């Protein structure tokens, strides 16, 4: 059974930073591309960043230069370092495979950026 558990969200002022973590179990993590996604209130879930098993990364244009995705295969964990946060970054952040799998969504972690 696949389980993805996100953590690290919180309330931060604009310009601040947060580091999200996602611990994975039930999958052969080191062989799988992973991604971060987010859903703002009243909006559809959207892609934020992804990382392949070899470490190649992609980012949504809205977060390029501010967010960094990384992974630690020894810990079955993927991270999202978020710097220079903006109010429009507010939402629930989820990790999943890349592309995502419908059955793998976890509870997510709430990120709220105040202006």
N, C-alpha and C positions, 0 to 999 in steps of 0.2 A: 504494500500500500504506500503510495507516494504521499509524502507530507512535506509541505513548505511552510516554514514559520518565520514571519517577518518581525523585526524589532528595530528599535532605534528612533522611531518617530517622536514628535513632540511639538511644542509651541516655541517659535523662535521669531525674533524680530527680523525685518527685512535687512539683508546684508549679512545675516548670520549663516552658520553652517550646521549641518547634521550629517551623521553617518548611519546609514541603514544597513542592516544585516539580514540575511536570509539563510537559514539552516535547512538543508535538504536531506531527506531520508527516503529510502525505498526506490532510489534510482541510482544508476551507475554514473554518478555525478561527473566524473572526470571526462566522460565521453560525450557530454551533452552541452549544447549551447544554452545559455541562460539569459533571461531578460528581466528588466524592471519595467513596470507599467504603472500608470496612475489614473485615478478617476476623481475628477473634481465634482462638486455638487451640481447636479443637473446636467452633467455632460457624460459622454461616452468614455469608456476606458480607452486610454491611449498609450502608445509605445513611448518609453523614455530612453532606454539604453539596452544594448545587448552585448554579450561577450561569447565568442566561440570557445571551443575546448582548447584551442591553441592560444587564446588570449587576444584575438582580434576584436576590436570594439566598434560599435556604431552608436550614434546618438541622434535623438530628435533635434531639429534645428533650434528649438526653444531652449535647450539645455547645454548646447555645445559650448565648451570653454568654461562651464561652471560645474558640471557634474562629471564624476569619474566612476566608471564601473570597474570592478576587479573581482577576482575569485581566488579562493584558496582550496585547491582540490584535496589537500590533506585533511581539511576540516569540513569538506562538503558545504562550503559557505560561499555565497556571493555577496558583494558589498556595493553600496552606492554612496560615494562621498559627494555631498551636495554643498557647494559654496556659493556665496553671494545670492542667497535665496531671495526670491521675490514673492509678493502676495499671490501672484498667479501660479506659483508652484504648490499652493495649498491643495490638498486632496488626500485620498487614501492610496498608499503605495503598495503594490503587490510585486512579488517575484513569481516567475513561472519559467518554463522552458521557452526557447526561441526557435520557431514560432510557438505561441502558447498552446497549451493543451487544456481543453475545457474542464477536464476533471481534476486539474491540479491546483485550482485557485485556493489560496488560504484566506485567512481573515484580513490580511493586510495590516499596515501600520499608518496611523494618521499623522500627517504633517500639516501644521498650520503656521502660516507666515503672516505676521501682523505688520501693518504699514506704519 
